[in-house]
Amino acid sequence: MVNDRRRVSVIIPCYNAAPYIGATIESVLAQTLPAAEILVVDDGSHDDSLAVLAGFGEQVRILTRPNGGPAAARNMAIAHASGDFIAFLDSDDLWEPEKLARQMAEFSAHPETGLVFSEAIMFREENGARTALQRIGFTGDPTFRQLLFGDYIPNSTVVVRREVIEATGPLNESRELVGAEDYEYWMRIALRHRLRGIPASLAWYRIRPGNLMGAGEDIEKGLRLAKLALEAVEEREPSIWPSIWPSIWPSIWEAHGVDRAQLFARLHLRAGHAWRQRGEWRRWLGHNLIALGQCRQPQTTLRILRWMIAAAVLRRWS
């Protein structure tokens, strides 16, 4: 039954989030479909986070560990969770009251689905007043192929079946991936499990000083993390790219049809386009030259050149 509250474990990694974690937990407690449990992993905070958490009493299960990053904290919480579904939530984000109810309804209606997410609204808060900035999340074609072109899944909107997590394995705890560990995990899940996106904003993504990714304003950091996430996935799954002898060694690539050189060239062209929008022409040129360096075959060269022209003349391009 959809209203079986034993089904969902909410896990929240917390690092120096004392000003925000209370409101985050309150948004979970306000769900129209209550969660089975709320697990918060304090990841070595040195502010008053633990004191705030203690104020919730038995409504919150608190775990503690030395600082190891959000992936390590989430893995710890997953190991202690008892639910059949795992819901991810960051310590400064908020949920709409009907979030879990709508997502569990999707799982019930589509039992083949392994992960359900939704859109979210980026916001700033000042003196208790929220200012909505923009909507994030893309629910139109939630596939592995689309994830190769960028992370369209807001972390704090995700609910995953436990068996999918068990089949996929733990999140990658590499410090290099902090800020993109969730993106790398969604790709690993999407390789073998069905995703579903709800085209509604069911969560609020807070923009504040200290956010790991912020509002996406650091172009080079975003590019670096995207490439690291892709490289981490391909290290585990080299068959995501075309094989040399496809008849002998079938490739997952056959299902999504994305060429590695073209993909990495497109990432650099996207970064170059973003720098052009800021008037940083030297950086724009640098990324275009890197993109051209990916050309290995005439077909690849022609496609990259078409993208370069589009990125040079269009105001909006991705």
C-alpha positions as CSV (number, residue, x, y, z in Angstrom):
1,M,0.0,0.0,0.0
2,V,1.2,3.5,-0.8
3,N,0.4,4.7,2.8
4,D,2.7,2.1,4.4
5,R,4.9,4.4,6.4
6,R,7.5,1.7,7.0
7,R,8.7,2.0,3.4
8,V,10.8,5.2,3.3
9,S,14.0,6.0,5.1
10,V,15.1,9.6,4.7
11,I,18.9,10.1,4.9
12,I,20.5,13.5,5.5
13,P,24.2,14.2,5.6
14,C,25.0,17.2,7.8
15,Y,28.1,19.3,8.0
16,N,28.0,22.6,9.8
17,A,24.3,23.1,8.9
18,A,23.0,24.4,12.3
19,P,21.1,27.4,10.8
20,Y,19.3,25.2,8.3
21,I,19.0,21.6,9.4
22,G,16.0,22.3,11.7
23,A,13.8,23.6,8.9
24,T,15.0,20.7,6.6
25,I,13.8,18.2,9.2
26,E,10.5,20.0,9.8
27,S,9.8,19.8,6.0
28,V,10.2,16.0,6.3
29,L,8.0,15.8,9.4
30,A,5.3,17.8,7.5
31,Q,4.9,15.1,4.8
32,T,1.4,14.0,4.0
33,L,2.9,10.5,3.7
34,P,5.1,10.1,6.8
35,A,8.6,8.6,6.4
36,A,9.5,5.5,8.4
37,E,12.6,7.1,9.8
38,I,14.9,10.1,9.5
39,L,18.6,9.4,9.7
40,V,21.0,12.3,10.0
41,V,24.7,11.7,9.7
42,D,26.7,14.4,11.3
43,D,29.9,14.5,9.2
44,G,32.3,16.0,11.7
45,S,30.4,19.3,12.3
46,H,32.1,21.9,14.5
47,D,29.1,24.1,14.9
48,D,25.8,23.6,16.8
49,S,24.3,21.0,14.4
50,L,24.2,18.2,17.0
51,A,22.5,20.4,19.5
52,V,19.8,21.3,16.9
53,L,19.4,17.6,16.0
54,A,19.1,16.6,19.7
55,G,16.1,18.9,20.0
56,F,14.0,16.6,17.8
57,G,14.3,13.7,20.2
58,E,13.3,10.3,19.0
59,Q,11.9,11.8,15.7
60,V,15.4,11.8,14.3
61,R,18.1,9.0,14.5
62,I,21.5,10.7,14.7
63,L,24.7,9.0,13.5
64,T,28.1,10.6,13.8
65,R,31.4,10.1,12.0
66,P,34.7,12.1,11.3
67,N,34.4,14.3,8.3
68,G,34.5,12.2,5.1
69,G,32.3,14.0,2.7
70,P,28.6,13.6,1.7
71,A,29.0,10.3,-0.1
72,A,30.6,8.6,2.9
73,A,27.9,10.1,5.1
74,R,25.1,8.8,2.8
75,N,26.7,5.3,2.6
76,M,26.8,5.2,6.4
77,A,23.1,6.2,6.6
78,I,22.1,3.6,4.0
79,A,23.8,0.9,5.9
80,H,21.7,1.8,9.0
81,A,18.5,2.4,7.2
82,S,15.6,-0.1,7.5
83,G,13.2,1.2,4.7
84,D,12.5,-0.4,1.4
85,F,13.0,3.0,-0.2
86,I,15.8,5.5,0.4
87,A,15.1,9.2,0.1
88,F,18.0,11.6,-0.3
89,L,17.9,15.1,1.2
90,D,20.6,17.7,1.8
91,S,20.8,19.4,5.2
92,D,19.8,22.8,3.9
93,D,17.1,21.9,1.4
94,L,13.3,21.7,1.9
95,W,10.5,19.5,0.7
96,E,7.0,20.3,-0.3
97,P,4.5,18.5,1.9
98,E,3.2,16.1,-0.8
99,K,6.6,15.1,-2.1
100,L,6.9,11.6,-0.7
101,A,3.2,10.8,-1.4
102,R,3.5,11.7,-5.0
103,Q,6.7,9.8,-5.5
104,M,5.4,6.6,-3.8
105,A,2.4,6.8,-6.0
106,E,4.7,6.8,-9.0
107,F,6.4,3.7,-7.7
108,S,3.1,1.9,-7.1
109,A,1.8,2.9,-10.6
110,H,5.1,1.9,-12.3
111,P,6.7,-1.0,-10.4
112,E,9.5,-1.4,-13.0
113,T,10.9,2.0,-11.8
114,G,14.0,2.1,-9.7
115,L,14.4,5.8,-9.1
116,V,11.9,8.7,-8.9
117,F,12.9,12.4,-8.9
118,S,11.3,15.7,-9.5
119,E,12.0,19.3,-10.4
120,A,13.1,21.7,-7.7
121,I,13.3,25.5,-7.2
122,M,16.6,27.2,-6.4
123,F,16.1,29.9,-3.8
124,R,17.7,32.3,-1.4
125,E,16.3,33.1,2.0
126,E,16.7,36.4,3.9
127,N,15.0,37.3,7.1
128,G,12.8,34.3,6.7
129,A,11.5,35.2,3.2
130,R,12.2,32.9,0.3
131,T,13.2,34.3,-3.1
132,A,12.7,31.8,-5.9
133,L,15.5,32.0,-8.5
134,Q,15.0,29.3,-11.1
135,R,13.5,25.9,-11.6
136,I,16.0,23.0,-12.0
137,G,15.6,19.4,-13.1
138,F,14.7,17.9,-16.4
139,T,12.0,15.2,-16.5
140,G,11.3,14.9,-20.2
141,D,13.6,12.1,-21.0
142,P,15.1,10.6,-17.8
143,T,17.6,8.2,-19.4
144,F,21.3,7.3,-19.1
145,R,21.9,8.8,-22.5
146,Q,20.6,12.2,-21.3
147,L,22.6,12.0,-18.1
148,L,25.8,11.8,-20.2
149,F,25.1,15.3,-21.4
150,G,24.6,16.7,-17.8
151,D,23.1,16.1,-14.4
152,Y,19.4,16.9,-14.6
153,I,18.4,15.2,-11.3
154,P,18.3,17.5,-8.2
155,N,19.8,15.4,-5.4
156,S,17.2,16.3,-2.7
157,T,14.3,15.1,-4.9
158,V,15.5,11.5,-5.3
159,V,13.9,8.3,-3.9
160,V,15.5,5.0,-4.8
161,R,14.4,1.4,-4.2
162,R,16.7,-0.4,-1.7
163,E,17.2,-3.3,-4.1
164,V,18.5,-0.9,-6.7
165,I,21.0,0.6,-4.3
166,E,22.1,-2.9,-3.3
167,A,22.6,-3.9,-7.0
168,T,24.4,-0.6,-7.8
169,G,26.7,-0.6,-4.8
170,P,27.7,2.3,-2.5
171,L,28.3,5.9,-3.6
172,N,31.8,6.8,-4.7
173,E,33.6,8.3,-1.7
174,S,36.5,9.8,-3.6
175,R,37.2,13.3,-2.4
176,E,37.8,14.4,-6.0
177,L,34.2,13.8,-6.7
178,V,32.7,15.8,-3.9
179,G,30.0,18.0,-5.6
180,A,29.4,15.4,-8.3
181,E,29.2,12.1,-6.4
182,D,25.4,12.1,-6.8
183,Y,25.7,12.6,-10.6
184,E,28.1,9.7,-10.9
185,Y,25.7,7.6,-8.8
186,W,22.6,8.5,-11.0
187,M,24.5,7.4,-14.1
188,R,25.4,4.1,-12.5
189,I,21.8,3.5,-11.6
190,A,20.5,4.6,-14.9
191,L,22.6,2.1,-16.8
192,R,20.4,-0.8,-15.7
193,H,17.3,0.7,-14.0
194,R,14.4,2.8,-15.1
195,L,14.1,6.4,-13.9
196,R,11.0,8.5,-13.7
197,G,10.7,12.2,-13.3
198,I,7.8,14.1,-11.9
199,P,7.3,17.4,-13.8
200,A,6.6,19.5,-10.7
201,S,8.7,21.3,-8.2
202,L,8.6,19.2,-5.0
203,A,11.7,20.5,-3.3
204,W,13.6,23.8,-2.7
205,Y,17.3,23.9,-3.3
206,R,18.9,26.5,-1.1
207,I,21.7,28.8,-2.5
208,R,23.9,30.0,0.3
209,P,27.6,30.5,1.1
210,G,29.3,27.2,1.4
211,N,27.1,25.2,-1.0
212,L,29.2,22.5,-2.7
213,M,27.9,23.5,-6.1
214,G,26.2,26.8,-5.4
215,A,24.2,28.1,-8.3
216,G,26.4,26.7,-11.0
217,E,28.3,29.9,-11.4
218,D,31.8,28.3,-11.3
219,I,32.1,27.2,-14.9
220,E,35.5,25.5,-14.6
221,K,34.5,23.6,-11.5
222,G,31.3,22.4,-13.1
223,L,33.2,21.2,-16.2
224,R,35.9,19.5,-14.1
225,L,33.4,17.7,-11.9
226,A,31.3,16.6,-14.9
227,K,34.4,15.1,-16.6
228,L,35.5,13.4,-13.3
229,A,32.0,11.8,-12.9
230,L,32.0,10.5,-16.5
231,E,35.5,9.2,-16.1
232,A,34.6,7.4,-12.9
233,V,31.6,5.7,-14.6
234,E,33.6,4.7,-17.6
235,E,36.3,3.2,-15.4
236,R,33.6,0.9,-13.9
237,E,31.8,0.4,-17.2
238,P,34.1,0.7,-20.2
239,S,31.4,-0.7,-22.5
240,I,29.5,2.6,-22.4
241,W,31.6,3.7,-25.4
242,P,31.8,2.0,-28.8
243,S,33.8,-1.2,-28.7
244,I,36.5,-1.9,-31.3
245,W,35.0,-5.3,-32.2
246,P,31.2,-4.8,-31.5
247,S,30.3,-8.3,-32.9
248,I,32.7,-9.9,-30.4
249,W,32.3,-7.6,-27.4
250,P,28.8,-6.0,-27.3
251,S,28.7,-2.5,-26.0
252,I,26.2,-0.7,-23.8
253,W,26.9,2.1,-26.3
254,E,24.6,0.5,-28.8
255,A,21.7,1.4,-26.5
256,H,22.5,5.1,-26.2
257,G,24.7,5.9,-29.2
258,V,26.9,8.7,-27.7
259,D,30.5,9.0,-28.9
260,R,33.0,9.8,-26.2
261,A,35.0,12.3,-28.2
262,Q,31.9,14.2,-29.3
263,L,30.6,14.2,-25.7
264,F,33.8,15.6,-24.2
265,A,34.0,18.2,-27.0
266,R,30.5,19.3,-26.3
267,L,31.3,19.7,-22.6
268,H,34.1,22.1,-23.5
269,L,32.0,24.0,-26.1
270,R,29.3,24.4,-23.4
271,A,31.9,25.8,-21.0
272,G,33.3,28.1,-23.8
273,H,29.8,29.3,-24.5
274,A,29.3,30.2,-20.9
275,W,32.5,32.2,-20.9
276,R,31.5,34.0,-24.1
277,Q,28.3,35.1,-22.3
278,R,30.6,36.8,-19.8
279,G,32.8,38.4,-22.4
280,E,35.8,36.2,-21.5
281,W,36.9,35.6,-25.1
282,R,40.3,34.1,-24.2
283,R,38.6,31.3,-22.1
284,W,36.1,30.9,-24.9
285,L,38.8,30.3,-27.5
286,G,40.7,27.9,-25.2
287,H,37.7,25.6,-24.7
288,N,37.0,25.7,-28.5
289,L,40.5,24.6,-29.2
290,I,40.2,21.8,-26.7
291,A,37.0,20.7,-28.4
292,L,38.7,20.7,-31.8
293,G,41.4,18.6,-30.3
294,Q,38.8,15.8,-29.8
295,C,38.4,15.4,-33.6
296,R,39.6,12.0,-34.7
297,Q,37.3,11.2,-37.6
298,P,35.7,13.2,-40.3
299,Q,32.2,12.6,-38.9
300,T,33.3,13.7,-35.5
301,T,35.0,16.8,-36.9
302,L,31.9,17.9,-38.9
303,R,29.6,17.5,-35.9
304,I,31.9,19.5,-33.6
305,L,32.3,22.2,-36.2
306,R,28.5,22.5,-36.4
307,W,28.2,22.8,-32.7
308,M,31.0,25.4,-32.6
309,I,29.1,27.5,-35.1
310,A,25.8,27.2,-33.2
311,A,27.5,28.1,-29.9
312,A,29.1,31.1,-31.5
313,V,26.0,32.6,-33.0
314,L,23.2,31.6,-30.5
315,R,22.6,33.4,-27.3
316,R,21.4,30.2,-25.6
317,W,23.1,26.9,-26.5
318,S,23.8,23.7,-24.6
